[in-house]
Amino acid sequence: MSILKRLLVIAVLLFIIPMAILYFFQENIIFRQPSLSEERLTWLRENFPEAEEVTLETPEGITLHGWFVNHLEEDTVPLIIYFGGNNQEVSQMLEMAYRFENWALLALNYRGYGLSEGQPGQDEIFRDAVFVYDAFTGQEDVDPERIVVMGWSLGSGPAVYLSKHREIAGTILVSPFDSLTRTASKTIPLLPMSLILRHPFDSLSRAAHIDVPALALVASEDRLIRPSQSRRLMASWGGPWQLEVIEGRAHNDIFFCQDYWKHINAFLEGFE
């Protein structure tokens, strides 16, 4: 009997300890908060002079930092608002901004990422997404009728949220999940992730209420967010949608493929 009790205690501990670690340290796992060094900032300023640094102060007094890239010669420009992945400092997008044909790009770091202040969380990211949208749609050089939101991986969460809560032209989702809870449950199937996660990013519950056109891009070799999860999300989308599979690519190298950019620009042409 003593051995059985010990085994039971060990089994309970093996279940509870991982739960406790995930519950109390989940922010460190979900939000990696990459930094932006002074050396890289200097390099960016020297190599991308057309990129305007942007700082916005939220109603709570938190300063968000990022970039607005406008290489067009128009009085009012169509705008892509980009939301990055969980470990992405969005200055990486400056090197890809020219690939968006005939569109300006806005990319701000989440709270705690790069030079943005504060601490990230699902609710904070959602509020900031709406705040950033409202701030830029009021600018004279941005065409409010041609705003497309784009999110990669974790960024698909705020992209979907903003698509539901503001009037946008279209949505581009790269490696989107249906919900972070479901993604975590597939990774750690033995733990009750619905009880553990405080940041569920439940895009599936919002998809049916969004009626704008959407493009989803998924990598055939993605082992972090399976294409089947992206298909499940898009199957619930309330507006017209298309899903394109980028063959031979994985989660982190989907960008480096000509077909990826071909699909994006073909989608954007529909709003010009």
N, C-alpha and C positions, 0 to 999 in steps of 0.2 A: 504493500500500500504506500509506503514511504517513497519508493521509486516512482510509482505512478504520480504521486503528488509533485515530485520534483520535475518529472517530465511535463506535467501540466503547467507548472510555473514557468518552465523554460519555454514552452510553446506560447504561453500568453505573452511573455516578455519579447519573444521573437516577433510577435504580431504588434504589440503596443509600441515598442521602441522605434521601429521604422515609421509608424504613424506619427509619433511625437516629433521625430526629426523632420518629417515632411511638413507637418503642421506649423511648427515654429520657425522653420528655416526656408519655407517655400518661396519667399520673396527673393532670397539669394539664388534660388534655382531658376525661377521664372524670369526675373529681371536681372540680367547680368551686369548692367550699368557700366559699359565700357567708357573709358576716359578719353579725353582729347588733349594730347600734350601740346606744350607751347611750340615745340619744334614742328609738329605736324600742322598746327594752326598757321605758323609762319609760312610753311611750304604751300599750304592751300591758298593763302593770300597772294603769294608770288605767282602761282601757276594757274589760278582761276580768278583773274581780276574781274571777270564779268559776273562773278557770283557775289551777290550782295548779302553781307551778314545781317541777320535779323535777330532782334531781341524783342520779345513780347512779355509784358508783365500780366499775369493772370489776376483775376479779382481777389485771390488770396495773397497776392504779393509775391508770387513765385515767378522768377524770370526764366523763360524758355529761350533757347538759343538754336539757331539753324541758319539756313541759306535760302535765298530766292534767286533763281537763275533765269534770266530773261535775255535770250539772244535773238529776239524777234524785233522787227522794225514795224510794229503796229501800235496804234494808240491804245488799244485795249487788247489784251492777250488772253488766250485760253490757258487754263492753269491746271496742272496736276498737283494734288496735295498727297504727299507720300508719307507712309507710316512704316517704320523699319521693323526688323526682327528683334528677338529678345536679346541678342548679343551684337546688335549693329549700331555703330555710331554713324549717323547718316551723312557725314561728310564724304563717305564712300560714293554717294550718289552724284557728287560733283563730276566724277570721272565718267559717269554714264549720262549726264544730263543732255549732252548733244545727241544722244540716240533717240530722244523723244522728238520726232520731227514736228516742227511748227507748234510746239507747246512749251510754255514756261513751266518751271518746276519749283515747288516749295517743299522743303524738307526740314522739319524741326525735330530736335532730339526730345525724347521723353524726359520727364523729370528724373534727375539723377544721372542722365546719360550725357556724355560730352561735357559741355559747359552749361547745361540746363541745371537749375537748382531744384531742391526738394527731393522727395522720395516717390518712386513710381508705385502705382497700384492700378487695378482695373478701373475703378471709379474715377481716379485722377486722370488717367489716360483718356477716358471717354469725355470727361468735362473739358479737358484741354483740346481735344479734337474739335469739339463744337466751338470753343473759344477761338481757335486759330482760323477756322472756316469763317466765322462771323467777322473777324478782324480783317481778313483779306478780301472778302466779297465786297466790302465797303470801299475798297481802294479804286481810284479812278482808272488805273491802268490794267485792271483785271475785269474780264468779261464774266459777269455773274451767271450768264446763260450757258457758259462752257467751262464748267468745273468738273473734273473727273478725280475721284479719290482712288488711291492705289495703296495696297498693303501687302507686305510679304510676311508669311508665317505668322508670328504674333501680331504683326501689323494688320493682318486681315481682320482682327477683332475690332479695332477702332474704325477701320475702313467700312465695315458692315454697319457698325453702330451709327456712324455719321451719315451713311447712305439712307438709313431709316429716319433720322431726325432732322435732316436738312434737305433742301431741294438741290440735287446735283444732276449732272447730265448722264454720268455713267460710273461704273465701278470696275476696277481691275484688281483681281485677287491672285496673288502668287503663292502657291503652296498653302492654300487656306485650310483650316480645320473646321469641323462642324462645331466643336466645343473643346476647350482646353481640358475639361474634365474627362471627356471621352478619350482624348489623346493620351492623357495620363493613365487612364484605366487600362488602355491597351498596352502601355509600357509596363505598368505594375498592376497586373490583373487581380492580385490577391488582396489589395487594400481598397477600402471604401472611399475612393477619391471624391465622390460627391459630398462626403462629410468632411473631408480634409481641406479641399481647395477653397480658399477665400476669393480667388480670382478666376471664376469659371469661364469667362469670355465665351458665352453661349451664343454664337452667331446663328446657330440653327433656329433658335426661337424667334429671331428677327427676320430671317430671310424671306419668309412668305409675305411679309408686310412691305417689301421693297419692290417697286415696279419699274425701276430704271434698267437699261441694258447693262449686262455684266459679262466680263471676260475672265475666265479662270485659267491659269497656266499651272500645270503640274509636271513634276519631273518623274519620269518612268522608274527611276531607281531610288526614289525618295523612301528612306526607311524611318524617317522621323515623323513625317505626316504623310500617311499613305494616300495614294491617289483615290482610293475608295472613300476616304473621309471627305475629300474635296468634292467628289461626285455626289455624296449624300447631301452636302450643303447645297450644291447648285441645283439638285433635283427639287429642292424646296423653294428656290428663288421665285419671287412673284412676278418678275419681268422677264423679257427675253434674255437668254444667256447662251454662252458657248464655252466649252471646255476643250482646251488644247493640251495634248501630251507632248512634252519635250523629251524625245527619245534619247537614251544614253546619258541623261543628266541626273544628278542627285540634288539633295536639298540645298546645298550651299554653292553649287556651280550652275544652277539653272540659268543665271544671267548671261553666262558666257557662251551664247549660242545664237547664231543668226536667226534661226526660226523663232526664238523667243521675241526678238525685237520686231520681226516681220509681223507676228500676230498682234503685238501691241499697237504698232503704227497703223495696221489695217483697221483695227478697232477704233482708234482715234480719228481716222479719216471720216468716220460716220458722223462726227460732230462738227466738221469744218464746213 
